[in-house]
Amino acid sequence: MTATAGNVRDRVHLLDFHRLIHQSRTLIRVDRTLPAHCPARITRHGTRRMLLVAPGLSVAERAAFLDTALKAETR
């Protein structure tokens, strides 16, 4: 994969992540205190959903975690 293809893929993940956040009305916070075995978690802030993520988590990983959490809520 070339550097350009990698950049395009990263931008697509970033746009998908922002679209998902906007549609689900989710707040995002970077939490440096999350343990290594739990790099992200979903919680509530009042009536809104909040995604807490570790600083090293990639955009694709954040999107996958949020997508999984949203699917679990609808069951």
OpenMM code with the backbone's topology and positions (N, CA, C; nanometers):
from openmm import Vec3, app, unit

residues = "MET THR ALA THR ALA GLY ASN VAL ARG ASP ARG VAL HIS LEU LEU ASP PHE HIS ARG LEU ILE HIS GLN SER ARG THR LEU ILE ARG VAL ASP ARG THR LEU PRO ALA HIS CYS PRO ALA ARG ILE THR ARG HIS GLY THR ARG ARG MET LEU LEU VAL ALA PRO GLY LEU SER VAL ALA GLU ARG ALA ALA PHE LEU ASP THR ALA LEU LYS ALA GLU THR ARG".split()
positions = [
    Vec3(0.0843, -0.1168, 0.0000),
    Vec3(0.0000, 0.0000, 0.0000),
    Vec3(0.0892, 0.1237, 0.0000),
    Vec3(0.0557, 0.2174, -0.0811),
    Vec3(0.1338, 0.3410, -0.0876),
    Vec3(0.0922, 0.4346, 0.0253),
    Vec3(0.1727, 0.5359, 0.0472),
    Vec3(0.1422, 0.6342, 0.1515),
    Vec3(0.0122, 0.7074, 0.1203),
    Vec3(-0.0123, 0.7343, -0.0072),
    Vec3(-0.1344, 0.8040, -0.0460),
    Vec3(-0.2569, 0.7183, -0.0165),
    Vec3(-0.2495, 0.5909, -0.0477),
    Vec3(-0.3619, 0.5010, -0.0201),
    Vec3(-0.3877, 0.4917, 0.1300),
    Vec3(-0.2826, 0.4902, 0.2092),
    Vec3(-0.2970, 0.4878, 0.3545),
    Vec3(-0.3624, 0.6135, 0.4063),
    Vec3(-0.3245, 0.7286, 0.3512),
    Vec3(-0.3847, 0.8555, 0.3927),
    Vec3(-0.5329, 0.8606, 0.3566),
    Vec3(-0.5667, 0.8108, 0.2383),
    Vec3(-0.7066, 0.8099, 0.1953),
    Vec3(-0.7878, 0.7188, 0.2876),
    Vec3(-0.7337, 0.6022, 0.3188),
    Vec3(-0.8033, 0.5094, 0.4082),
    Vec3(-0.8252, 0.5727, 0.5455),
    Vec3(-0.7232, 0.6403, 0.5990),
    Vec3(-0.7355, 0.7058, 0.7290),
    Vec3(-0.8405, 0.8165, 0.7252),
    Vec3(-0.8451, 0.8913, 0.6171),
    Vec3(-0.9449, 0.9990, 0.6055),
    Vec3(-1.0858, 0.9420, 0.5961),
    Vec3(-1.1018, 0.8305, 0.5270),
    Vec3(-1.2326, 0.7659, 0.5170),
    Vec3(-1.2777, 0.7189, 0.6552),
    Vec3(-1.1873, 0.6581, 0.7317),
    Vec3(-1.2212, 0.6154, 0.8680),
    Vec3(-1.2602, 0.7360, 0.9534),
    Vec3(-1.1874, 0.8447, 0.9406),
    Vec3(-1.2158, 0.9644, 1.0182),
    Vec3(-1.3536, 1.0217, 0.9829),
    Vec3(-1.3861, 1.0289, 0.8551),
    Vec3(-1.5167, 1.0792, 0.8131),
    Vec3(-1.6297, 0.9877, 0.8598),
    Vec3(-1.6092, 0.8565, 0.8510),
    Vec3(-1.7099, 0.7614, 0.8991),
    Vec3(-1.7312, 0.7774, 1.0493),
    Vec3(-1.6219, 0.7959, 1.1221),
    Vec3(-1.6296, 0.8119, 1.2673),
    Vec3(-1.7071, 0.9388, 1.3031),
    Vec3(-1.6784, 1.0499, 1.2360),
    Vec3(-1.7488, 1.1744, 1.2640),
    Vec3(-1.8976, 1.1647, 1.2279),
    Vec3(-1.9290, 1.0963, 1.1196),
    Vec3(-2.0688, 1.0768, 1.0810),
    Vec3(-2.1414, 0.9937, 1.1857),
    Vec3(-2.0782, 0.8868, 1.2321),
    Vec3(-2.1372, 0.7995, 1.3323),
    Vec3(-2.1608, 0.8744, 1.4639),
    Vec3(-2.0655, 0.9560, 1.5035),
    Vec3(-2.0781, 1.0340, 1.6270),
    Vec3(-2.1921, 1.1338, 1.6157),
    Vec3(-2.1999, 1.2011, 1.5029),
    Vec3(-2.3048, 1.3008, 1.4830),
    Vec3(-2.4429, 1.2360, 1.4830),
    Vec3(-2.4581, 1.1257, 1.4133),
    Vec3(-2.5875, 1.0582, 1.4052),
    Vec3(-2.6310, 0.9998, 1.5387),
    Vec3(-2.5362, 0.9521, 1.6178),
    Vec3(-2.5708, 0.8897, 1.7455),
    Vec3(-2.5734, 0.9892, 1.8615),
    Vec3(-2.5408, 1.1151, 1.8332),
    Vec3(-2.5380, 1.2207, 1.9349),
    Vec3(-2.4520, 1.1793, 2.0551),
    Vec3(-2.3302, 1.1389, 2.0262),
    Vec3(-2.2377, 1.0902, 2.1277),
    Vec3(-2.1286, 1.1919, 2.1543),
    Vec3(-2.0976, 1.2126, 2.2814),
    Vec3(-1.9847, 1.2969, 2.3206),
    Vec3(-1.8590, 1.2107, 2.3244),
    Vec3(-1.7453, 1.2688, 2.2900),
    Vec3(-1.6180, 1.1962, 2.2908),
    Vec3(-1.5232, 1.2640, 2.3896),
    Vec3(-1.4581, 1.1834, 2.4711),
    Vec3(-1.3576, 1.2347, 2.5650),
    Vec3(-1.2356, 1.1437, 2.5617),
    Vec3(-1.1188, 1.2037, 2.5644),
    Vec3(-0.9948, 1.1268, 2.5768),
    Vec3(-0.9669, 1.1133, 2.7267),
    Vec3(-0.9536, 0.9895, 2.7720),
    Vec3(-0.9328, 0.9613, 2.9135),
    Vec3(-0.7994, 0.8897, 2.9304),
    Vec3(-0.7027, 0.9585, 2.9859),
    Vec3(-0.5690, 0.9021, 3.0034),
    Vec3(-0.5614, 0.8014, 3.1179),
    Vec3(-0.6684, 0.7880, 3.1960),
    Vec3(-0.6659, 0.6964, 3.3110),
    Vec3(-0.7219, 0.5587, 3.2788),
    Vec3(-0.7677, 0.5364, 3.1545),
    Vec3(-0.8209, 0.4048, 3.1189),
    Vec3(-0.7089, 0.3011, 3.1219),
    Vec3(-0.7356, 0.1824, 3.1767),
    Vec3(-0.6327, 0.0780, 3.1807),
    Vec3(-0.6059, 0.0203, 3.0422),
    Vec3(-0.4928, -0.0451, 3.0267),
    Vec3(-0.4526, -0.1002, 2.8965),
    Vec3(-0.5494, -0.2073, 2.8465),
    Vec3(-0.6111, -0.2832, 2.9359),
    Vec3(-0.7018, -0.3896, 2.8941),
    Vec3(-0.8408, -0.3366, 2.8560),
    Vec3(-0.8650, -0.2069, 2.8774),
    Vec3(-0.9944, -0.1455, 2.8445),
    Vec3(-0.9696, -0.0090, 2.7803),
    Vec3(-0.9335, -0.0047, 2.6517),
    Vec3(-0.8945, 0.1217, 2.5886),
    Vec3(-1.0101, 0.2163, 2.5581),
    Vec3(-1.1351, 0.1701, 2.5732),
    Vec3(-1.2503, 0.2570, 2.5494),
    Vec3(-1.3694, 0.2031, 2.6264),
    Vec3(-1.4599, 0.2945, 2.6612),
    Vec3(-1.5839, 0.2502, 2.7246),
    Vec3(-1.6932, 0.3536, 2.7001),
    Vec3(-1.8163, 0.3050, 2.7091),
    Vec3(-1.9339, 0.3896, 2.6901),
    Vec3(-1.9946, 0.4169, 2.8267),
    Vec3(-2.0334, 0.5408, 2.8486),
    Vec3(-2.1010, 0.5792, 2.9717),
    Vec3(-2.2062, 0.6834, 2.9365),
    Vec3(-2.2720, 0.7376, 3.0345),
    Vec3(-2.3736, 0.8407, 3.0127),
    Vec3(-2.3298, 0.9703, 3.0780),
    Vec3(-2.3620, 1.0807, 3.0136),
    Vec3(-2.3400, 1.2142, 3.0693),
    Vec3(-2.4744, 1.2844, 3.0608),
    Vec3(-2.5514, 1.2767, 3.1686),
    Vec3(-2.6887, 1.3259, 3.1638),
    Vec3(-2.7716, 1.2350, 3.0750),
    Vec3(-2.8305, 1.2915, 2.9720),
    Vec3(-2.9104, 1.2109, 2.8792),
    Vec3(-2.8317, 1.1694, 2.7554),
    Vec3(-2.7086, 1.2156, 2.7444),
    Vec3(-2.6278, 1.1857, 2.6248),
    Vec3(-2.5324, 1.0701, 2.6514),
    Vec3(-2.5014, 0.9994, 2.5469),
    Vec3(-2.4038, 0.8904, 2.5494),
    Vec3(-2.2654, 0.9531, 2.5409),
    Vec3(-2.1683, 0.8971, 2.6133),
    Vec3(-2.0317, 0.9494, 2.6076),
    Vec3(-1.9347, 0.8332, 2.5867),
    Vec3(-1.8455, 0.8506, 2.4905),
    Vec3(-1.7423, 0.7523, 2.4604),
    Vec3(-1.6112, 0.8014, 2.5203),
    Vec3(-1.5563, 0.7242, 2.6132),
    Vec3(-1.4260, 0.7540, 2.6712),
    Vec3(-1.3234, 0.6684, 2.5994),
    Vec3(-1.2185, 0.7299, 2.5476),
    Vec3(-1.1175, 0.6569, 2.4710),
    Vec3(-0.9781, 0.6861, 2.5241),
    Vec3(-0.8907, 0.5898, 2.5091),
    Vec3(-0.7502, 0.6077, 2.5443),
    Vec3(-0.6830, 0.6904, 2.4347),
    Vec3(-0.5782, 0.7661, 2.4683),
    Vec3(-0.5133, 0.8529, 2.3696),
    Vec3(-0.4552, 0.7793, 2.2491),
    Vec3(-0.4107, 0.6566, 2.2640),
    Vec3(-0.3462, 0.5859, 2.1540),
    Vec3(-0.4404, 0.5110, 2.0617),
    Vec3(-0.5690, 0.5199, 2.0836),
    Vec3(-0.6654, 0.4455, 2.0035),
    Vec3(-0.6815, 0.5105, 1.8660),
    Vec3(-0.6730, 0.4299, 1.7609),
    Vec3(-0.6868, 0.4851, 1.6255),
    Vec3(-0.8332, 0.5185, 1.5969),
    Vec3(-0.8543, 0.5948, 1.4924),
    Vec3(-0.9900, 0.6343, 1.4535),
    Vec3(-1.0723, 0.5116, 1.4157),
    Vec3(-1.0122, 0.4178, 1.3456),
    Vec3(-1.0833, 0.2958, 1.3062),
    Vec3(-1.1250, 0.2162, 1.4292),
    Vec3(-1.0374, 0.2080, 1.5294),
    Vec3(-1.0710, 0.1359, 1.6527),
    Vec3(-1.1818, 0.2077, 1.7291),
    Vec3(-1.1771, 0.3402, 1.7329),
    Vec3(-1.2830, 0.4171, 1.7996),
    Vec3(-1.4169, 0.3938, 1.7312),
    Vec3(-1.4176, 0.3980, 1.5986),
    Vec3(-1.5415, 0.3777, 1.5229),
    Vec3(-1.5960, 0.2368, 1.5447),
    Vec3(-1.5093, 0.1373, 1.5446),
    Vec3(-1.5526, -0.0009, 1.5656),
    Vec3(-1.6113, -0.0186, 1.7057),
    Vec3(-1.5485, 0.0424, 1.8053),
    Vec3(-1.5986, 0.0311, 1.9413),
    Vec3(-1.7348, 0.0985, 1.9543),
    Vec3(-1.7492, 0.2192, 1.8999),
    Vec3(-1.8762, 0.2907, 1.9073),
    Vec3(-1.9853, 0.2153, 1.8324),
    Vec3(-1.9538, 0.1619, 1.7166),
    Vec3(-2.0507, 0.0861, 1.6385),
    Vec3(-2.0990, -0.0365, 1.7163),
    Vec3(-2.0077, -0.1079, 1.7791),
    Vec3(-2.0429, -0.2251, 1.8594),
    Vec3(-2.1308, -0.1857, 1.9775),
    Vec3(-2.0963, -0.0758, 2.0441),
    Vec3(-2.1747, -0.0301, 2.1587),
    Vec3(-2.3154, 0.0117, 2.1167),
    Vec3(-2.3283, 0.0776, 2.0024),
    Vec3(-2.4591, 0.1192, 1.9541),
    Vec3(-2.5456, -0.0020, 1.9177),
    Vec3(-2.4852, -0.1027, 1.8564),
    Vec3(-2.5584, -0.2239, 1.8221),
    Vec3(-2.6046, -0.2974, 1.9482),
    Vec3(-2.5210, -0.2971, 2.0523),
    Vec3(-2.5567, -0.3633, 2.1784),
    Vec3(-2.6730, -0.2913, 2.2466),
    Vec3(-2.6814, -0.1596, 2.2323),
    Vec3(-2.7909, -0.0829, 2.2928),
    Vec3(-2.9250, -0.1117, 2.2278),
    Vec3(-2.9240, -0.1417, 2.0987),
    Vec3(-3.0491, -0.1616, 2.0264),
    Vec3(-3.1051, -0.3037, 2.0432),
    Vec3(-3.0320, -0.3916, 2.1038),
    Vec3(-3.0814, -0.5299, 2.1228),
    Vec3(-3.1838, -0.5350, 2.2318),
] * unit.nanometer
topology = app.Topology()
chain = topology.addChain("A")
for resn in residues:
    res = topology.addResidue(resn, chain)
    for name in ("N", "CA", "C"):
        topology.addAtom(name, app.Element.getBySymbol(name[0]), res)
